[in-house]
Amino acid sequence: MLRRGLERAGDRLLVLAGLATVLALVLPSRALARHSDLILAALVLCTALGIAPARLASLTAHKRLLGLLVAAPFVVLVPLAWLISRLFSGAVRDGVLALGVSSTEIAAVGLVALAGGSAVLALGALAGSLVVAALLGPVLLGLVAGGATDIAVGELVVRFALVVLLPLGVGLAGRAALPRLERAERDLAGLATLAVVLLVYAAMSGAGEGGDLLPAAAAGALFLAGSAVPALAWAALAPAALRTTGALVIELRDFAVAAALAAQAFGPAAATVSGVYGVLMLLLGAAAAQLLPRLAARPDGMPSAAR
Protein backbone atom coordinates (compact mmCIF):
# COMPACT_ATOMS: atom_id res chain seq x y z
CA MET A 1 0.00 0.00 0.00
CA LEU A 2 2.86 2.37 0.79
CA ARG A 3 4.46 1.86 -2.63
CA ARG A 4 1.11 2.29 -4.34
CA GLY A 5 0.58 5.54 -2.47
CA LEU A 6 4.01 6.84 -3.47
CA GLU A 7 3.39 5.96 -7.10
CA ARG A 8 0.11 7.84 -7.09
CA ALA A 9 1.53 10.89 -5.31
CA GLY A 10 3.04 12.32 -8.48
CA ASP A 11 -0.33 12.31 -10.24
CA ARG A 12 -1.82 14.28 -7.35
CA LEU A 13 0.93 16.89 -6.99
CA LEU A 14 -1.30 19.88 -7.71
CA VAL A 15 -4.05 18.71 -5.39
CA LEU A 16 -1.60 17.96 -2.59
CA ALA A 17 0.18 21.29 -3.08
CA GLY A 18 -3.15 23.10 -2.87
CA LEU A 19 -4.08 21.27 0.32
CA ALA A 20 -0.66 22.07 1.79
CA THR A 21 -1.19 25.75 1.01
CA VAL A 22 -4.57 25.81 2.76
CA LEU A 23 -3.23 23.84 5.73
CA ALA A 24 -0.28 26.24 6.09
CA LEU A 25 -2.67 29.19 6.33
CA VAL A 26 -4.86 27.43 8.91
CA LEU A 27 -2.21 25.54 10.91
CA PRO A 28 1.20 27.04 10.07
CA SER A 29 4.47 25.65 11.38
CA ARG A 30 7.13 28.27 11.95
CA ALA A 31 9.58 25.58 13.05
CA LEU A 32 9.23 23.81 9.72
CA ALA A 33 9.56 27.09 7.84
CA ARG A 34 12.86 27.77 9.61
CA HIS A 35 14.20 24.36 8.55
CA SER A 36 12.99 24.29 4.94
CA ASP A 37 16.57 23.85 3.76
CA LEU A 38 16.60 20.34 5.26
CA ILE A 39 13.49 19.44 3.26
CA LEU A 40 15.17 20.84 0.16
CA ALA A 41 18.20 18.63 0.80
CA ALA A 42 15.93 15.58 0.97
CA LEU A 43 14.26 16.61 -2.29
CA VAL A 44 17.61 17.02 -4.06
CA LEU A 45 18.76 13.64 -2.73
CA CYS A 46 15.63 11.83 -3.95
CA THR A 47 15.93 13.46 -7.36
CA ALA A 48 19.62 12.62 -7.70
CA LEU A 49 19.04 8.99 -6.72
CA GLY A 50 16.64 8.76 -9.65
CA ILE A 51 19.21 9.96 -12.20
CA ALA A 52 21.19 7.22 -13.95
CA PRO A 53 24.77 8.45 -14.55
CA ALA A 54 24.71 7.01 -18.08
CA ARG A 55 21.91 9.41 -18.98
CA LEU A 56 23.97 12.41 -17.95
CA ALA A 57 27.02 11.12 -19.83
CA SER A 58 25.16 11.53 -23.12
CA LEU A 59 25.08 15.29 -22.57
CA THR A 60 28.72 15.74 -23.56
CA ALA A 61 27.60 16.15 -27.16
CA HIS A 62 25.48 19.18 -26.21
CA LYS A 63 27.87 21.24 -24.08
CA ARG A 64 27.16 24.63 -25.67
CA LEU A 65 23.41 24.21 -25.61
CA LEU A 66 23.53 22.98 -22.03
CA GLY A 67 25.68 25.93 -20.99
CA LEU A 68 23.18 28.31 -22.56
CA LEU A 69 20.23 26.73 -20.76
CA VAL A 70 22.08 26.94 -17.46
CA ALA A 71 23.44 30.49 -17.75
CA ALA A 72 20.81 32.37 -19.77
CA PRO A 73 18.03 32.23 -17.14
CA PHE A 74 20.27 33.81 -14.52
CA VAL A 75 21.40 36.54 -16.93
CA VAL A 76 17.80 37.44 -17.80
CA LEU A 77 15.84 36.67 -14.63
CA VAL A 78 18.08 38.31 -12.03
CA PRO A 79 17.53 41.81 -13.55
CA LEU A 80 13.85 40.98 -14.06
CA ALA A 81 13.45 40.06 -10.39
CA TRP A 82 15.20 43.28 -9.36
CA LEU A 83 12.83 45.37 -11.51
CA ILE A 84 9.73 43.63 -10.13
CA SER A 85 11.01 43.95 -6.57
CA ARG A 86 11.01 47.76 -6.93
CA LEU A 87 7.21 47.61 -6.94
CA PHE A 88 7.09 46.13 -3.44
CA SER A 89 8.67 46.61 -0.04
CA GLY A 90 9.87 44.66 2.96
CA ALA A 91 9.79 40.87 2.94
CA VAL A 92 7.93 40.73 -0.39
CA ARG A 93 10.68 42.74 -2.12
CA ASP A 94 13.32 40.40 -0.67
CA GLY A 95 11.36 37.30 -1.68
CA VAL A 96 11.17 38.39 -5.33
CA LEU A 97 14.95 38.87 -5.41
CA ALA A 98 15.38 35.26 -4.24
CA LEU A 99 13.26 34.00 -7.13
CA GLY A 100 15.60 35.67 -9.60
CA VAL A 101 18.65 33.77 -8.37
CA SER A 102 16.88 30.42 -8.04
CA SER A 103 17.69 27.35 -10.12
CA THR A 104 15.54 25.44 -12.57
CA GLU A 105 12.60 23.73 -10.87
CA ILE A 106 13.42 20.12 -9.93
CA ALA A 107 9.93 19.03 -10.98
CA ALA A 108 10.61 20.53 -14.44
CA VAL A 109 12.35 17.32 -15.52
CA GLY A 110 9.19 15.28 -15.11
CA LEU A 111 7.06 18.02 -16.65
CA VAL A 112 9.40 18.22 -19.66
CA ALA A 113 9.04 14.48 -20.18
CA LEU A 114 5.24 14.71 -19.97
CA ALA A 115 5.28 17.58 -22.48
CA GLY A 116 7.24 15.51 -24.99
CA GLY A 117 10.57 17.26 -24.44
CA SER A 118 14.05 15.92 -23.77
CA ALA A 119 14.19 14.76 -20.16
CA VAL A 120 17.92 14.06 -20.50
CA LEU A 121 18.69 17.65 -21.53
CA ALA A 122 16.44 18.94 -18.75
CA LEU A 123 18.35 16.78 -16.25
CA GLY A 124 21.64 18.28 -17.36
CA ALA A 125 20.27 21.81 -17.18
CA LEU A 126 18.85 21.10 -13.73
CA ALA A 127 22.15 19.76 -12.39
CA GLY A 128 24.13 22.72 -13.75
CA SER A 129 21.52 25.20 -12.55
CA LEU A 130 21.59 23.78 -9.02
CA VAL A 131 25.37 24.15 -8.91
CA VAL A 132 25.22 27.76 -10.11
CA ALA A 133 22.41 28.61 -7.67
CA ALA A 134 24.30 27.05 -4.76
CA LEU A 135 27.63 28.75 -5.51
CA LEU A 136 26.61 32.06 -7.09
CA GLY A 137 23.01 32.50 -5.92
CA PRO A 138 23.91 33.91 -2.49
CA VAL A 139 26.54 36.21 -4.05
CA LEU A 140 24.08 37.51 -6.66
CA LEU A 141 21.43 37.91 -3.97
CA GLY A 142 23.80 40.05 -1.92
CA LEU A 143 24.57 42.21 -4.96
CA VAL A 144 20.96 42.85 -6.02
CA ALA A 145 19.87 43.44 -2.41
CA GLY A 146 22.47 46.19 -2.13
CA GLY A 147 22.78 47.85 1.21
CA ALA A 148 19.15 47.21 2.13
CA THR A 149 20.10 44.25 4.28
CA ASP A 150 23.22 42.71 5.74
CA ILE A 151 23.74 39.33 4.05
CA ALA A 152 26.55 37.06 5.22
CA VAL A 153 27.33 35.94 1.67
CA GLY A 154 30.20 33.62 2.57
CA GLU A 155 28.21 31.82 5.24
CA LEU A 156 25.20 31.56 2.94
CA VAL A 157 27.30 30.09 0.11
CA VAL A 158 28.75 27.41 2.37
CA ARG A 159 25.42 26.51 3.95
CA PHE A 160 23.52 26.43 0.69
CA ALA A 161 26.25 24.42 -1.04
CA LEU A 162 25.90 21.84 1.72
CA VAL A 163 22.12 21.81 1.35
CA VAL A 164 22.17 21.41 -2.45
CA LEU A 165 25.55 20.22 -3.72
CA LEU A 166 26.22 17.64 -1.02
CA PRO A 167 22.94 15.71 -1.43
CA LEU A 168 23.25 16.04 -5.21
CA GLY A 169 26.70 14.46 -5.16
CA VAL A 170 25.69 11.79 -2.65
CA GLY A 171 22.62 10.91 -4.69
CA LEU A 172 24.46 10.63 -7.99
CA ALA A 173 27.23 8.57 -6.38
CA GLY A 174 24.68 6.35 -4.67
CA ARG A 175 22.85 5.71 -7.93
CA ALA A 176 26.13 4.84 -9.67
CA ALA A 177 27.09 2.43 -6.89
CA LEU A 178 23.64 0.83 -6.66
CA PRO A 179 22.23 0.29 -10.17
CA ARG A 180 19.33 -1.66 -8.69
CA LEU A 181 17.89 1.67 -7.55
CA GLU A 182 16.48 1.85 -11.06
CA ARG A 183 13.68 -0.39 -9.86
CA ALA A 184 12.82 2.18 -7.18
CA GLU A 185 12.57 5.20 -9.50
CA ARG A 186 8.80 5.50 -9.10
CA ASP A 187 9.14 5.26 -5.33
CA LEU A 188 11.82 7.96 -5.35
CA ALA A 189 9.63 10.15 -7.55
CA GLY A 190 6.81 9.72 -5.03
CA LEU A 191 9.09 10.69 -2.15
CA ALA A 192 10.25 13.74 -4.13
CA THR A 193 6.62 14.71 -4.69
CA LEU A 194 5.91 14.52 -0.97
CA ALA A 195 9.01 16.63 -0.31
CA VAL A 196 7.72 19.27 -2.75
CA VAL A 197 4.36 19.30 -0.97
CA LEU A 198 6.07 19.65 2.40
CA LEU A 199 8.13 22.53 1.02
CA VAL A 200 4.98 24.29 -0.13
CA TYR A 201 3.62 23.91 3.40
CA ALA A 202 6.86 25.16 4.96
CA ALA A 203 7.14 28.15 2.62
CA MET A 204 3.50 29.14 3.10
CA SER A 205 3.40 28.68 6.88
CA GLY A 206 2.53 31.97 8.50
CA ALA A 207 2.00 33.65 5.14
CA GLY A 208 -1.35 35.06 6.21
CA GLU A 209 0.17 37.14 9.01
CA GLY A 210 1.14 40.74 8.50
CA GLY A 211 -0.99 41.27 5.40
CA ASP A 212 1.75 40.06 3.06
CA LEU A 213 -0.15 37.27 1.33
CA LEU A 214 -1.83 39.38 -1.37
CA PRO A 215 1.34 41.36 -2.22
CA ALA A 216 3.29 38.09 -2.25
CA ALA A 217 0.77 36.56 -4.65
CA ALA A 218 0.98 39.61 -6.90
CA ALA A 219 4.78 39.53 -6.86
CA GLY A 220 4.90 35.81 -7.62
CA ALA A 221 2.42 36.17 -10.46
CA LEU A 222 4.36 39.10 -11.95
CA PHE A 223 7.61 37.15 -11.86
CA LEU A 224 5.95 34.11 -13.44
CA ALA A 225 4.51 36.31 -16.20
CA GLY A 226 7.80 38.14 -16.72
CA SER A 227 9.82 34.92 -16.97
CA ALA A 228 7.49 33.80 -19.76
CA VAL A 229 9.07 36.43 -22.04
CA PRO A 230 12.51 34.75 -22.34
CA ALA A 231 10.79 31.34 -22.43
CA LEU A 232 8.67 32.41 -25.40
CA ALA A 233 11.72 33.97 -27.06
CA TRP A 234 13.49 30.63 -26.77
CA ALA A 235 10.47 28.82 -28.21
CA ALA A 236 10.47 31.21 -31.18
CA LEU A 237 14.19 31.03 -31.95
CA ALA A 238 15.32 27.53 -30.93
CA PRO A 239 15.19 24.47 -33.20
CA ALA A 240 11.79 22.78 -33.14
CA ALA A 241 13.19 19.71 -31.34
CA LEU A 242 14.32 21.84 -28.38
CA ARG A 243 11.52 24.39 -28.01
CA THR A 244 9.52 22.62 -25.34
CA THR A 245 12.52 21.59 -23.25
CA GLY A 246 14.18 25.00 -23.23
CA ALA A 247 10.98 26.93 -22.63
CA LEU A 248 10.08 24.91 -19.52
CA VAL A 249 13.64 24.87 -18.18
CA ILE A 250 13.76 28.68 -18.41
CA GLU A 251 10.21 29.42 -17.25
CA LEU A 252 9.97 27.11 -14.23
CA ARG A 253 12.20 28.29 -11.36
CA ASP A 254 12.60 26.26 -8.21
CA PHE A 255 10.45 27.77 -5.47
CA ALA A 256 12.07 25.51 -2.86
CA VAL A 257 15.55 26.81 -3.64
CA ALA A 258 14.21 30.37 -3.65
CA ALA A 259 12.44 29.82 -0.32
CA ALA A 260 15.59 28.43 1.28
CA LEU A 261 17.68 31.33 -0.03
CA ALA A 262 15.11 33.92 1.05
CA ALA A 263 14.70 32.42 4.53
CA GLN A 264 18.43 32.13 5.10
CA ALA A 265 19.23 35.62 3.81
CA PHE A 266 16.23 37.66 4.98
CA GLY A 267 14.21 35.52 7.40
CA PRO A 268 11.21 33.15 7.07
CA ALA A 269 8.77 35.93 6.10
CA ALA A 270 10.63 36.47 2.81
CA ALA A 271 9.86 32.88 1.75
CA THR A 272 6.16 33.70 1.39
CA VAL A 273 6.63 34.91 -2.19
CA SER A 274 8.35 31.64 -3.11
CA GLY A 275 5.54 29.58 -1.60
CA VAL A 276 2.81 31.37 -3.53
CA TYR A 277 4.92 31.35 -6.69
CA GLY A 278 5.45 27.60 -6.27
CA VAL A 279 1.74 26.87 -6.37
CA LEU A 280 1.23 29.09 -9.43
CA MET A 281 4.29 27.64 -11.16
CA LEU A 282 3.18 24.04 -10.61
CA LEU A 283 -0.24 24.85 -12.04
CA LEU A 284 1.35 26.43 -15.11
CA GLY A 285 3.79 23.54 -15.54
CA ALA A 286 1.06 20.93 -15.35
CA ALA A 287 -1.06 22.84 -17.88
CA ALA A 288 1.94 23.17 -20.22
CA ALA A 289 2.70 19.46 -19.96
CA GLN A 290 -0.82 18.69 -21.18
CA LEU A 291 -1.18 21.40 -23.83
CA LEU A 292 2.27 21.72 -25.42
CA PRO A 293 2.29 18.28 -27.10
CA ARG A 294 -0.97 19.16 -28.84
CA LEU A 295 0.25 22.60 -29.92
CA ALA A 296 3.57 21.20 -31.14
CA ALA A 297 1.94 18.50 -33.30
CA ARG A 298 2.59 18.94 -37.03
CA PRO A 299 0.91 17.28 -40.03
CA ASP A 300 4.31 16.07 -41.27
CA GLY A 301 4.88 14.23 -37.99
CA MET A 302 7.90 16.29 -36.97
CA PRO A 303 8.80 15.41 -33.37
CA SER A 304 8.47 18.16 -30.79
CA ALA A 305 11.54 17.16 -28.82
CA ALA A 306 14.81 15.28 -29.02
CA ARG A 307 14.82 12.20 -26.85
Secondary structure, DSSP 4 states (H G I P E B T S, - for coil): -HHHHHHHHGGGHHHHHHHHHHHHHHS--HHHHHTHHHHHHHHHHHHHHT--HHHHHGGGGGHHHHHHHHHHHHHHHHHHHHHHHTT--HHHHHHHHHHHT--B-TTHHHHHHHTTS-HHHHHHHHHHHHHHHHHTHHHHHHHHHGGGS---HHHHHHHHHHHHHHHHHHHHHHHHH-GGGGGGHHHHHHHHHHHHHHHHHHHHTTTTGGG-HHHHHHHHHHHHHHHHHHHHHHHHHS-GGGHHHHHHHHH-B-HHHHHHHHHHHH-GGGGHHHHHHHHHHHHHHHHHHHHHHHHH--TT---SS--
